[in-house]
């Protein structure tokens, strides 16, 4: 019993978290802190160490991610309010034409989704989906599913999104490598799922493709959009600037073989501007110019946009930190060591285990980010005893964390309400879409792992 008690403790902890959130409707952050404390007690941790562990988990998780998350949110808001994101989508749709609108939406959403967090990208792109569908006289979902595919992939697989960044930090993976592998794996997933899934969804839930959606719920554009619209080229460069800087650093690192990324001179400077924090800061400063100053906007209005970008993520940051406390309790409580012992000598790939842990927690907890961070506490000790590509493990956790979105996930309800679907239709479209991304993502990660 002593051998499996830590695993029993995890199950009790997850069930407690579900009860607190779903039955008692408690705020997720408060529920995570309570769960962390109770789980620590169940795992037999000394009472005087539990609070220290919780504080360590919160600090370690937010110490790095808070800066990137904050800057990423500001960049997304500037792109959104400045009209850059809409310009990218409209230009690509115009170039591809009506016949290939699905591909245009897929590519535009992927580009926009790299810089904008899922909820922001969703709210920004849904009006465009409805407008296009009406103009082309096609179903909202025919245009909407490719959009949802791309933003779900970028949310689960690509920095600077909070899940991949937090996982990378926790397992000490190179964020540039994660981004590079994430793009290599993410693009084929987008092509396969974005092209194939709408056809499958139409067969499974034809009634969903007749729904008109709820356009009256859409947010109105911000004041920054009222100036001259930025050009496509400058909008694209602004959206991709952090990715370009981080990939430049990664490519130089791979060419020089400088694994630790420590160098002087020009190489050292490239590593400096390519670090996630510096790249995001440069991107934000660039966006302030391209989306604001260059469009003759008042600095005070631009700074209002910056301030408005931070307010909505305050609670989300606390929730991410709360997920970090739960992760730390699992590590310090010996759960990871127990799992490491159970899988000692087994031939199960740590990549599959990482995906499985994140997928189970995702189904139980709902939140992509919280399930991703919490699963690190389960797989981290195992990673220290096996030879595996850490960046691919990060992506496996990311893939698992988007599996089977259902009623305990905010994204489920957002998709359902905006597109005016029934519960059954939402399960047959959104839930299946996320599950397909997750499973195909795992398959591609395992394929890449065999090659490198």
Helices and strands as residue ranges (DSSP letters): H 2-18, I 19-23, H 28-42, H 47-81, H 84-96, G 98-100, H 101-115, H 118-136, H 140-157, H 162-171, H 175-204, G 206-210, G 215-217, G 223-226, H 232-256, H 265-274, H 276-290, G 293-295, H 299-311, H 314-332, H 335-342, H 350-365, H 368-383, H 390-400, H 410-419, H 423-426, I 427-431, H 432-451
